Amino acid sequence: MPGEKIGFIGLGAMGDGMTRNLLRAGYAVCGYDKNAEAMARLAAAGGAAATGPSVAAVDAALLLVCVFSADQAEDVLFGEDGAAAQLPQGATVVMHTTMAPEHARAMAERLAATGQLFLDAPVTGGKRGADEGTLTVIASGPDAAMAAAQGAFDAMGSRVYRIGAQVGAASTVKMINQLLVGIHIVAAAEGIALAARAGADPKLVYEVITHGQGNSLAFESRVPDIFARDYAPRGVVDILTKDLGIVTRAAAALNFPLPLTATALQQFLAAAASGHGGEDAGAVVKVYERLAGIDVAAAAESGGEG
């Protein structure tokens, strides 16, 4: 409820907007990130900057974790100076980090042994959704954990989908989401790059596609950024590389083929290997530009004649 302390670990592109919306809703946010600039932004917005994960957890009935990977989440919870040791009995850990379902279940079991609850709660909507408070929350876990987190979810998102009481169910749904996001972004980059290579006007192609069945949210949102050479991080290449890796490993364990996902993963790996890992995922278009000797933005500026 507003006024209560929320611990928040991970103040990056997503966590920055999420904490700001919690503060606007009246929560007392104590956050931690290794990045000093991120900590300064939180303090400037009215939050408290913790000196480590354990300090963020002191007296927090709710601890939200939004770091890059399962390994990082494991470290901030259970490593040296980990938050779990300082969490009060009955506190709830809300895991926003995208991870394999088995990792979420393992963390829930460790916390249950020391008297804390765990909510598997990945989000989707990107940096824009985090900034605007319109994230979609995908949650699974015990009723008590869901009740504890509902107010925070309302402050940060516009939709909450309860997948059930079993931890790991929400992470499974998030895997499917990331599978589709990755494929759609690569498809958008491939399509608009082909248009440029073939001499078509990319802006006209964009107009046609966004009014037909070939459109996707990824095409509609990423292609204008490609035209503007705007690769400021909103959902970066490295995140898609990590997430599609989670999907392909999970599918392999199920003996399930993912040819499109595997191809998309290789394109993101190529972008990362070319030095674009920290750029927005739309930078995967640079793989096509390099291979084909084209510049999509220049072609858009010249009407397809460049």
C-alpha positions in Angstrom: 0.0 0.0 0.0 1.2 3.6 -0.5 3.6 4.7 2.1 5.2 1.3 2.7 8.8 0.5 1.9 9.6 -1.3 -1.3 13.1 -2.6 -1.9 14.1 -2.5 -5.6 17.2 -4.0 -7.1 18.1 -3.2 -10.7 17.7 0.4 -11.8 18.5 0.1 -15.5 16.4 1.0 -18.5 13.4 -0.8 -17.0 13.9 -0.3 -13.3 14.4 3.5 -13.7 10.8 4.0 -15.0 9.3 1.3 -12.7 10.7 3.0 -9.5 9.6 6.4 -10.7 6.0 5.2 -11.0 6.2 3.5 -7.6 7.4 6.8 -6.1 4.6 8.7 -7.8 2.1 6.2 -6.3 3.4 7.1 -2.9 5.6 4.2 -2.1 8.9 4.6 -0.2 11.4 3.1 -2.6 14.9 2.0 -1.4 16.8 0.9 -4.5 20.2 -0.5 -5.4 22.2 -0.8 -8.6 25.9 -1.1 -9.3 25.7 1.9 -11.6 26.2 5.1 -9.7 24.3 7.2 -12.2 21.3 5.0 -11.8 21.5 5.4 -8.1 21.7 9.2 -8.5 18.6 9.2 -10.7 16.7 7.3 -8.0 17.7 9.7 -5.3 16.9 12.7 -7.5 13.4 11.3 -8.0 12.8 11.0 -4.3 13.9 7.4 -3.6 16.6 6.2 -1.2 19.8 4.9 -2.6 21.0 1.7 -0.8 24.6 0.8 -0.4 23.9 -2.8 -1.4 21.2 -5.4 -2.0 21.0 -6.3 1.7 20.3 -2.6 2.7 17.5 -2.4 0.1 15.9 -5.4 1.7 15.9 -4.1 5.4 12.3 -3.7 6.6 10.9 -4.2 3.1 7.7 -6.2 3.0 8.2 -6.3 -0.8 11.4 -6.7 -2.7 11.3 -6.2 -6.5 14.2 -7.6 -8.6 14.8 -6.4 -12.2 18.3 -7.4 -13.2 19.7 -8.8 -16.4 19.9 -12.5 -15.8 19.1 -15.4 -13.5 22.8 -15.5 -12.4 22.6 -11.8 -11.3 19.3 -12.4 -9.6 20.8 -15.4 -7.7 23.7 -13.2 -6.6 21.7 -10.2 -5.4 19.5 -12.5 -3.4 21.8 -15.1 -2.0 25.4 -14.0 -2.7 27.7 -11.9 -0.5 25.6 -9.0 0.8 22.6 -10.7 -0.6 19.1 -9.3 0.1 17.5 -12.6 1.3 19.3 -12.6 4.6 17.9 -9.2 5.5 14.3 -9.7 4.3 11.7 -9.9 7.1 9.7 -13.1 7.7 6.7 -13.2 5.4 8.2 -10.7 2.9 7.6 -11.2 -0.8 10.2 -11.3 -3.5 8.8 -10.2 -6.9 11.1 -11.5 -9.6 10.8 -9.3 -12.8 13.9 -10.8 -14.4 13.3 -13.0 -17.4 14.6 -16.5 -16.6 14.0 -20.1 -17.2 11.0 -21.5 -15.2 13.3 -24.0 -13.3 15.4 -21.1 -12.0 12.3 -19.3 -10.7 11.2 -22.5 -8.9 14.6 -23.0 -7.4 14.6 -19.4 -6.0 11.1 -19.9 -4.6 12.2 -23.0 -2.8 15.2 -21.3 -1.2 13.1 -18.4 0.0 10.4 -20.7 1.4 13.0 -22.4 3.6 13.7 -19.1 5.3 10.1 -17.9 5.5 9.7 -15.6 2.5 7.3 -15.7 -0.5 8.2 -15.6 -4.1 6.3 -14.3 -7.1 7.3 -15.2 -10.6 6.5 -11.9 -12.4 8.3 -11.0 -15.7 7.0 -7.9 -17.5 6.7 -6.9 -21.1 6.3 -3.5 -22.7 9.8 -2.3 -22.9 11.3 0.9 -21.6 8.4 2.9 -22.9 6.0 0.8 -20.9 8.2 1.1 -17.8 8.4 4.9 -18.1 4.7 5.4 -18.8 3.5 2.9 -16.2 1.8 0.7 -18.9 3.7 -2.5 -18.5 2.0 -5.9 -18.8 2.8 -8.0 -15.8 2.7 -11.8 -16.1 2.5 -13.3 -12.6 2.3 -16.7 -11.0 2.8 -17.7 -7.4 0.9 -18.0 -4.1 -2.2 -16.0 -3.4 -0.6 -14.2 -0.5 2.3 -13.1 -2.7 0.0 -11.9 -5.4 -2.0 -9.8 -2.9 1.1 -8.3 -1.5 2.3 -7.2 -4.9 -1.0 -6.0 -6.5 -0.6 -2.4 -5.4 2.9 -2.1 -6.9 1.7 -3.8 -10.1 -1.1 -1.3 -10.4 1.4 1.6 -10.1 3.8 0.2 -12.7 1.5 -1.5 -15.3 -1.9 -1.3 -17.1 -2.4 -5.1 -17.3 -1.8 -7.9 -14.9 -2.2 -11.5 -16.0 -2.4 -14.1 -13.2 -1.1 -17.4 -14.7 -1.8 -19.4 -11.7 -0.3 -20.4 -8.3 2.6 -22.4 -9.6 5.9 -20.5 -9.7 7.5 -20.9 -13.2 4.2 -20.7 -15.1 4.6 -17.0 -15.7 8.2 -17.5 -16.9 6.9 -20.0 -19.4 4.5 -17.5 -20.9 7.3 -14.8 -21.0 9.4 -17.2 -22.9 6.7 -17.5 -25.6 6.5 -13.7 -25.7 10.2 -13.3 -26.2 10.3 -16.0 -28.9 7.8 -13.9 -30.9 9.4 -10.6 -30.1 12.8 -11.8 -31.3 11.4 -13.4 -34.5 9.3 -10.3 -35.3 12.2 -7.8 -34.8 14.5 -9.9 -37.1 11.7 -10.2 -39.7 11.1 -6.4 -39.6 14.8 -5.8 -40.1 15.1 -8.3 -42.9 12.1 -7.0 -44.7 13.0 -3.4 -44.6 16.7 -4.2 -45.5 15.5 -6.2 -48.6 13.3 -3.2 -49.6 16.4 -1.0 -49.6 18.6 -3.5 -51.4 15.9 -3.9 -54.1 15.7 -0.1 -54.7 12.2 0.3 -53.3 11.4 3.4 -51.3 11.6 2.2 -47.6 9.3 4.8 -46.3 6.6 3.9 -48.9 7.2 0.2 -48.1 6.6 1.1 -44.4 3.4 2.8 -45.2 2.1 -0.1 -47.2 3.1 -2.8 -44.7 1.7 -1.0 -41.7 -1.7 -1.0 -43.4 -1.6 -4.7 -44.4 -1.4 -8.2 -42.9 2.4 -8.1 -43.0 2.5 -5.6 -40.2 3.6 -6.3 -36.6 4.1 -4.2 -33.6 7.9 -4.8 -34.0 7.8 -3.5 -37.6 5.6 -0.6 -36.8 7.8 0.6 -33.8 11.3 -0.4 -34.9 11.4 0.6 -38.6 11.0 4.4 -37.9 13.9 4.2 -35.5 16.0 2.4 -38.2 15.1 5.3 -40.5 16.3 7.8 -37.8 19.4 5.8 -37.0 18.0 5.8 -33.4 19.4 2.8 -31.6 19.1 4.2 -28.0 18.5 1.2 -25.7 14.8 0.3 -25.2 15.1 -3.5 -25.4 18.7 -4.2 -26.3 20.3 -6.8 -28.5 22.0 -8.5 -25.5 18.7 -9.0 -23.8 17.1 -10.7 -26.9 20.3 -12.9 -27.2 19.9 -14.0 -23.6 16.2 -14.5 -23.8 16.2 -16.5 -27.0 18.9 -18.6 -25.5 16.6 -19.4 -22.6 13.8 -20.3 -25.1 16.0 -22.6 -27.2 17.4 -24.5 -24.2 13.9 -25.0 -22.8 12.7 -26.3 -26.1 15.6 -28.6 -26.5 14.8 -30.1 -23.1 11.3 -30.7 -24.4 12.6 -32.2 -27.6 10.7 -29.4 -29.5 12.1 -27.8 -32.7 12.4 -24.1 -33.0 13.8 -23.3 -36.4 12.6 -19.7 -36.6 13.8 -18.9 -33.1 17.2 -20.5 -33.7 17.6 -18.3 -36.9 16.6 -15.1 -35.0 19.0 -16.0 -32.2 21.9 -16.2 -34.7 21.1 -12.8 -36.2 21.1 -11.2 -32.7 24.4 -13.0 -32.0 25.8 -11.6 -35.2 24.7 -8.1 -34.1 26.3 -8.6 -30.7 29.5 -9.9 -32.2 29.7 -6.8 -34.4 29.6 -4.6 -31.3 25.9 -3.7 -31.2 25.0 -5.7 -28.1 24.2 -2.6 -26.0 22.1 -1.0 -28.7 18.3 -1.3 -29.2 17.3 -4.7 -30.7 16.4 -2.9 -34.0 20.2 -2.7 -34.5 20.0 -6.2 -35.9 19.3 -4.5 -39.2 23.0 -3.6 -39.3 23.8 -7.3 -39.9 21.9 -7.1 -43.1 23.3 -3.7 -44.0 26.8 -4.9 -43.6 26.2 -8.1 -45.6 24.4 -6.4 -48.4 26.4 -3.2 -48.5 23.4 -1.0 -47.9 22.3 1.8 -45.6 18.5 1.6 -44.9 18.3 5.1 -43.4 20.1 6.6 -46.4 17.8 4.8 -48.8 14.8 6.1 -46.8 16.2 9.7 -47.1 16.6 9.4 -50.9 13.3 7.6 -51.6 15.0 4.4 -52.5 17.5 5.8 -54.9 20.5 5.6 -52.6 
